[in-house]
Amino acid sequence: MIRTSSRTSSRTFGAAVLAVAALALPAGCQTDPASPAPDATSPDAPSPAAPAADAAATALQAKAAGIFQPLPLDPPAGDNDLSAARTDLGRMLYFDTRLSKNHDVSCNSCHQLDQYGVDNKPTSSGHKAQLGGRNSPTVYNAALHFAQFWDGRAADVEEQAGGPMVNPVEMAMADGSSVTAVLKTIPGYAPLFAAAFPGDADPVSYENAAVAIGAFERKLITPGPFDEFLTGNAMALDAQQQHGLEVFMDSGCHSCHQGAALGGTMYQKLGLVHPYETADLGRQDVTGDEADKHKFKVPSLRNTEKTGPWFHDGSIATLDEAVQRMAWHQTGKELDETQVQDVVAFLSSLTGRLPPSEYIATPELPASGPETPAPDPS
């Protein structure tokens, strides 16, 4: 129930009386030319009307809403439990460098949460400064993808989270049991794992660590202006962004960059129309199938203006070039400079709001125990 003060109630009642009286006056007699204009700062002055969307913007909004979906209001849980106990544990593990051989690499090293989930490097540096072979994609909105990694070798964010820990180029732990052993030497983790995985007889494990990190990542959703546009506010995009959306759809970009994440729903060959030079076999590395050569998971365009450099190898330095190249190689369209700039403007509407700072800030981690292994740079 909303309560109003007697002063507000009196003012409302008075306004109603004046309105009724005005209706009783003859036409042409409702306004006194000698009366001063209402003060725009007065609480009784009418609020200026918000600009209405024109017919073209409304039509474009309806067309886009029939193709794309807004980001979900609730994070996708999958088979996971997104309890506070589990996501809080996942946040700690996401930032904990002790899950790497030399205690110097964490999930956040390559997927920096205050940098839209990337490190803005062509390829990321791991154990002993080794460089990975592919660009590190953002973790924001990644739980919406149908598979993880550029080649789709992990089914979900939980499976993906376990991969880097035991990758010799990344965090370089020998195997999952080595991760479990380290976790069990950190006394403060035992009650946290027990709370996050109630009912498990032995909850502290590499497998549960990956599940907890996945739970944390599932809440990394970034709604922004394009979601407002899709849900009915045709003025959420400015004129140039609207033009860019038209070019994007008219060029057929949405045939691959579809769904709520504008990507992450399929594999596609890089160089579908015009060949693109790359030595990376892409999906073929996983399946061994010649038909999957140079196929990659279509990346999400959410926050793409913040997540360069672009492409699977991080070889494209500017978003303008990425747009121009993708239009040519994937759809056969040669966009002019104005069209490219308009599409780039549209892509800026996909830059969303990061989760609350307390959710993505570096947490306080449990102290190491006397048996916690020392860093090993070998």
C-alpha positions as CSV (number, residue, x, y, z in Angstrom):
1,M,0.0,0.0,0.0
2,I,1.3,3.5,-1.0
3,R,0.6,6.3,1.5
4,T,0.4,9.9,0.5
5,S,0.8,12.9,2.7
6,S,-2.3,15.1,3.5
7,R,-0.6,17.9,1.5
8,T,-0.3,15.6,-1.6
9,S,-3.8,14.4,-1.2
10,S,-5.2,17.9,-0.9
11,R,-3.3,18.9,-4.0
12,T,-4.6,16.0,-6.0
13,F,-8.2,16.7,-4.8
14,G,-7.8,20.3,-5.8
15,A,-6.6,19.4,-9.2
16,A,-9.6,17.1,-9.7
17,V,-12.0,19.9,-8.7
18,L,-10.4,22.3,-11.2
19,A,-10.6,19.7,-13.9
20,V,-14.3,19.1,-13.3
21,A,-14.9,22.9,-13.3
22,A,-13.0,23.3,-16.6
23,L,-15.2,20.6,-18.3
24,A,-18.3,22.7,-17.4
25,L,-17.0,25.9,-19.1
26,P,-18.0,26.7,-22.6
27,A,-15.5,26.1,-25.4
28,G,-13.1,28.9,-25.7
29,C,-13.5,30.0,-22.1
30,Q,-11.3,27.4,-20.4
31,T,-8.1,29.4,-20.6
32,D,-7.6,32.9,-19.3
33,P,-5.2,34.7,-21.6
34,A,-4.1,36.9,-18.7
35,S,-3.1,33.9,-16.6
36,P,0.6,33.3,-16.3
37,A,2.0,30.2,-18.0
38,P,2.5,27.3,-15.6
39,D,5.9,27.0,-14.0
40,A,7.7,24.1,-15.5
41,T,9.4,23.4,-12.1
42,S,6.1,23.4,-10.3
43,P,5.0,20.0,-9.0
44,D,1.6,20.7,-10.6
45,A,3.1,21.3,-14.1
46,P,2.6,18.5,-16.6
47,S,5.7,16.3,-17.4
48,P,7.1,16.7,-20.9
49,A,6.0,13.8,-23.0
50,A,8.8,11.3,-23.9
51,P,9.5,11.2,-27.7
52,A,7.3,8.6,-29.4
53,A,8.9,6.0,-31.7
54,D,8.2,6.6,-35.3
55,A,6.6,4.0,-37.5
56,A,9.9,2.8,-39.0
57,A,11.5,2.2,-35.6
58,T,8.4,0.4,-34.4
59,A,8.4,-1.8,-37.5
60,L,12.1,-2.5,-37.1
61,Q,11.6,-3.4,-33.4
62,A,8.9,-5.9,-34.4
63,K,11.0,-7.4,-37.1
64,A,14.0,-7.8,-34.7
65,A,11.8,-9.3,-32.0
66,G,10.7,-12.0,-34.4
67,I,14.3,-13.0,-35.0
68,F,16.2,-12.5,-31.7
69,Q,15.4,-13.1,-28.1
70,P,16.3,-10.9,-25.2
71,L,18.6,-12.2,-22.5
72,P,16.7,-14.2,-19.9
73,L,15.7,-12.5,-16.7
74,D,16.7,-15.6,-14.7
75,P,20.1,-17.3,-15.4
76,P,19.9,-20.7,-17.0
77,A,20.6,-23.3,-14.3
78,G,20.9,-26.3,-16.5
79,D,21.5,-29.3,-14.2
80,N,23.3,-27.1,-11.7
81,D,22.2,-25.7,-8.4
82,L,22.6,-21.9,-8.3
83,S,22.4,-21.6,-4.5
84,A,24.4,-18.8,-2.9
85,A,26.6,-21.4,-1.2
86,R,27.6,-22.9,-4.5
87,T,28.0,-19.6,-6.5
88,D,30.0,-18.1,-3.6
89,L,32.3,-21.1,-3.7
90,G,32.5,-20.9,-7.4
91,R,33.6,-17.2,-7.2
92,M,36.4,-18.1,-4.9
93,L,37.6,-20.9,-7.1
94,Y,37.4,-18.7,-10.2
95,F,39.9,-16.3,-8.6
96,D,42.1,-18.9,-6.9
97,T,45.6,-19.2,-8.5
98,R,46.5,-22.1,-6.3
99,L,44.5,-24.3,-8.7
100,S,47.5,-23.7,-11.1
101,K,50.8,-25.5,-10.9
102,N,52.8,-22.3,-10.2
103,H,50.0,-20.5,-8.3
104,D,50.0,-17.7,-10.8
105,V,47.1,-18.4,-13.1
106,S,43.4,-18.4,-12.3
107,C,40.2,-18.4,-14.5
108,N,40.2,-14.6,-14.0
109,S,43.7,-14.3,-15.5
110,C,42.3,-14.9,-19.0
111,H,38.6,-14.1,-18.4
112,Q,38.8,-10.9,-16.4
113,L,35.4,-10.0,-15.0
114,D,36.1,-6.3,-14.9
115,Q,37.1,-6.3,-18.5
116,Y,34.0,-7.9,-19.9
117,G,35.3,-11.4,-19.4
118,V,38.5,-11.3,-21.6
119,D,42.1,-10.1,-21.4
120,N,42.1,-8.3,-24.7
121,K,45.0,-10.3,-26.0
122,P,45.2,-12.2,-29.3
123,T,45.9,-15.4,-27.3
124,S,46.3,-15.7,-23.5
125,S,49.4,-16.4,-21.4
126,G,49.3,-19.5,-19.2
127,H,51.9,-21.6,-17.3
128,K,55.5,-20.4,-17.9
129,A,54.1,-17.7,-20.1
130,Q,53.0,-20.2,-22.8
131,L,50.5,-18.8,-25.3
132,G,47.3,-20.7,-26.1
133,G,46.5,-21.3,-29.8
134,R,43.1,-19.6,-29.7
135,N,41.6,-16.3,-28.5
136,S,40.0,-16.5,-25.0
137,P,36.3,-15.9,-25.4
138,T,34.3,-14.0,-22.9
139,V,32.6,-15.9,-20.0
140,Y,29.7,-13.4,-19.9
141,N,26.5,-15.0,-21.2
142,A,28.5,-18.1,-22.1
143,A,26.1,-20.4,-20.3
144,L,23.6,-19.6,-23.0
145,H,25.8,-21.3,-25.6
146,F,24.9,-24.8,-26.9
147,A,28.6,-25.8,-26.4
148,Q,31.8,-24.4,-25.1
149,F,35.3,-23.6,-26.6
150,W,35.7,-22.5,-30.2
151,D,35.6,-26.2,-31.3
152,G,32.7,-27.2,-29.0
153,R,34.7,-29.8,-27.1
154,A,32.9,-29.1,-23.8
155,A,29.1,-29.5,-23.5
156,D,28.6,-26.7,-20.9
157,V,30.3,-24.2,-18.6
158,E,30.8,-26.8,-15.9
159,E,32.7,-29.1,-18.2
160,Q,34.6,-26.1,-19.7
161,A,35.6,-24.9,-16.2
162,G,37.6,-28.1,-15.5
163,G,39.5,-28.0,-18.7
164,P,42.0,-25.2,-18.2
165,M,43.1,-26.5,-14.7
166,V,44.6,-29.6,-16.3
167,N,45.7,-28.1,-19.6
168,P,49.6,-28.1,-19.7
169,V,49.6,-24.7,-21.5
170,E,47.1,-23.0,-19.2
171,M,47.0,-23.9,-15.5
172,A,49.1,-27.0,-15.9
173,M,47.9,-29.2,-13.0
174,A,48.9,-32.8,-13.7
175,D,45.3,-34.1,-13.5
176,G,42.0,-33.8,-11.7
177,S,43.2,-35.8,-8.7
178,S,46.1,-33.3,-8.2
179,V,43.5,-30.5,-8.1
180,T,41.5,-32.4,-5.5
181,A,44.7,-32.9,-3.4
182,V,45.5,-29.2,-3.4
183,L,41.9,-28.3,-2.4
184,K,42.0,-30.7,0.5
185,T,45.1,-29.0,1.9
186,I,43.3,-25.6,2.2
187,P,41.3,-26.0,5.5
188,G,38.8,-23.2,4.8
189,Y,37.4,-24.9,1.7
190,A,36.1,-28.0,3.5
191,P,33.0,-26.3,5.1
192,L,32.4,-24.3,1.9
193,F,32.3,-27.4,-0.3
194,A,30.1,-29.2,2.3
195,A,27.6,-26.3,2.2
196,A,27.7,-26.1,-1.6
197,F,27.3,-29.9,-2.1
198,P,25.1,-31.1,0.8
199,G,24.8,-34.8,0.9
200,D,28.1,-35.6,-0.7
201,A,30.1,-37.9,1.4
202,D,33.4,-36.4,0.1
203,P,32.5,-33.0,-1.4
204,V,36.0,-31.5,-1.9
205,S,36.9,-32.6,-5.4
206,Y,38.1,-31.4,-8.7
207,E,34.8,-32.4,-10.3
208,N,32.8,-30.4,-7.7
209,A,35.1,-27.4,-8.1
210,A,34.3,-27.3,-11.9
211,V,30.6,-27.5,-11.1
212,A,30.8,-24.6,-8.6
213,I,32.7,-22.4,-11.0
214,G,30.0,-23.3,-13.6
215,A,27.3,-22.2,-11.2
216,F,29.0,-18.9,-10.6
217,E,29.4,-18.3,-14.3
218,R,25.8,-19.0,-15.1
219,K,24.8,-15.8,-13.4
220,L,27.2,-13.7,-15.5
221,I,24.4,-12.2,-17.7
222,T,24.7,-8.7,-19.2
223,P,21.4,-7.2,-20.4
224,G,21.7,-3.9,-22.3
225,P,20.0,-1.5,-24.7
226,F,19.2,-4.1,-27.3
227,D,17.2,-6.1,-24.8
228,E,15.2,-3.0,-24.0
229,F,14.6,-2.6,-27.8
230,L,13.5,-6.2,-28.2
231,T,11.1,-6.0,-25.3
232,G,9.2,-3.0,-26.7
233,N,11.2,0.2,-26.3
234,A,11.8,1.1,-29.9
235,M,13.7,4.2,-28.8
236,A,16.4,2.2,-26.9
237,L,18.5,2.3,-30.1
238,D,19.5,5.6,-31.7
239,A,19.1,6.3,-35.4
240,Q,22.5,5.0,-36.4
241,Q,22.1,1.8,-34.4
242,Q,18.8,1.2,-36.0
243,H,20.3,1.6,-39.4
244,G,23.1,-0.8,-38.4
245,L,20.5,-3.4,-37.3
246,E,18.8,-3.1,-40.7
247,V,22.1,-3.7,-42.5
248,F,22.9,-6.6,-40.1
249,M,19.6,-8.3,-40.9
250,D,19.5,-7.4,-44.6
251,S,23.0,-8.8,-45.0
252,G,22.0,-12.1,-43.5
253,C,24.3,-11.8,-40.4
254,H,21.5,-13.0,-38.2
255,S,21.4,-16.4,-40.0
256,C,24.4,-17.4,-37.8
257,H,24.4,-14.7,-35.1
258,Q,21.0,-15.6,-33.7
259,G,19.3,-16.3,-30.3
260,A,19.6,-14.4,-27.1
261,A,23.4,-14.3,-27.3
262,L,23.5,-13.4,-31.0
263,G,25.7,-16.5,-31.5
264,G,26.6,-19.6,-29.7
265,T,23.9,-21.7,-31.2
266,M,25.7,-23.5,-34.1
267,Y,29.0,-24.3,-35.8
268,Q,29.8,-22.6,-39.1
269,K,32.6,-22.8,-41.6
270,L,34.9,-19.7,-41.5
271,G,35.0,-18.7,-45.2
272,L,31.5,-19.9,-46.0
273,V,31.2,-17.9,-49.2
274,H,34.8,-16.5,-49.9
275,P,37.7,-18.6,-48.5
276,Y,39.4,-17.4,-45.4
277,E,43.0,-18.4,-44.8
278,T,43.6,-20.2,-41.5
279,A,45.6,-23.2,-40.5
280,D,43.3,-24.0,-37.6
281,L,41.2,-27.0,-38.3
282,G,38.5,-25.9,-35.9
283,R,35.8,-28.5,-35.1
284,Q,37.7,-31.1,-37.2
285,D,40.2,-31.3,-34.3
286,V,37.4,-32.8,-32.2
287,T,35.4,-34.9,-34.6
288,G,38.1,-35.9,-37.1
289,D,35.5,-35.3,-39.8
290,E,36.8,-33.6,-43.0
291,A,33.3,-31.9,-43.2
292,D,34.1,-30.0,-40.0
293,K,37.3,-28.5,-41.3
294,H,37.5,-24.8,-40.4
295,K,34.2,-24.9,-38.6
296,F,34.0,-23.0,-35.4
297,K,31.3,-22.3,-32.9
298,V,29.7,-19.0,-34.0
299,P,30.8,-16.5,-31.3
300,S,28.4,-14.4,-29.4
301,L,28.2,-10.7,-30.3
302,R,27.2,-9.7,-26.8
303,N,29.7,-7.1,-25.5
304,T,31.7,-7.6,-28.7
305,E,32.9,-4.0,-28.8
306,K,34.7,-4.7,-25.5
307,T,36.1,-8.1,-26.3
308,G,38.7,-7.6,-29.0
309,P,40.9,-8.6,-30.7
310,W,38.5,-10.7,-32.8
311,F,38.2,-14.1,-34.5
312,H,39.4,-17.5,-33.2
313,D,43.0,-16.5,-33.4
314,G,42.7,-12.9,-32.2
315,S,44.2,-11.7,-35.5
316,I,41.7,-8.9,-36.2
317,A,42.6,-5.7,-34.4
318,T,39.5,-3.5,-35.0
319,L,35.8,-4.1,-34.9
320,D,35.4,-2.3,-38.2
321,E,37.7,-4.8,-39.9
322,A,35.9,-7.7,-38.2
323,V,32.5,-6.5,-39.5
324,Q,33.9,-6.0,-43.1
325,R,35.6,-9.3,-43.2
326,M,32.8,-11.3,-41.8
327,A,30.3,-9.7,-44.2
328,W,32.5,-10.6,-47.2
329,H,33.7,-14.1,-46.2
330,Q,30.4,-15.3,-44.6
331,T,27.7,-13.6,-46.6
332,G,29.4,-12.4,-49.8
333,K,28.4,-8.8,-49.0
334,E,30.9,-6.0,-49.6
335,L,29.8,-3.3,-47.1
336,D,30.7,0.3,-47.7
337,E,32.2,2.4,-45.0
338,T,28.9,3.9,-43.9
339,Q,27.3,0.5,-43.6
340,V,30.3,-0.8,-41.6
341,Q,30.1,2.1,-39.2
342,D,26.3,1.6,-38.8
343,V,26.8,-2.1,-38.0
344,V,29.5,-1.2,-35.5
345,A,27.1,1.3,-33.9
346,F,24.4,-1.4,-33.7
347,L,26.9,-3.8,-32.0
348,S,27.5,-1.1,-29.3
349,S,23.9,-1.6,-28.3
350,L,24.9,-5.2,-27.3
351,T,27.3,-3.9,-24.7
352,G,25.4,-4.7,-21.5
353,R,25.5,-4.0,-17.8
354,L,28.0,-6.0,-15.8
355,P,26.6,-7.9,-12.7
356,P,26.8,-6.0,-9.4
357,S,30.4,-5.3,-8.3
358,E,30.1,-7.5,-5.2
359,Y,29.3,-10.5,-7.4
360,I,32.3,-10.1,-9.7
361,A,34.9,-8.6,-7.3
362,T,37.9,-10.5,-6.1
363,P,36.8,-12.4,-2.9
364,E,38.8,-13.1,0.2
365,L,40.2,-16.6,-0.2
366,P,40.7,-19.3,2.4
367,A,44.3,-19.4,3.8
368,S,46.6,-22.1,2.7
369,G,47.3,-24.9,5.0
370,P,50.8,-26.2,6.1
371,E,50.5,-29.0,3.5
372,T,49.5,-26.8,0.6
373,P,52.1,-27.4,-2.2
374,A,54.5,-24.5,-2.9
375,P,54.4,-22.9,-6.4
376,D,56.1,-25.1,-9.0
377,P,57.4,-23.1,-12.0
378,S,58.8,-26.2,-13.7
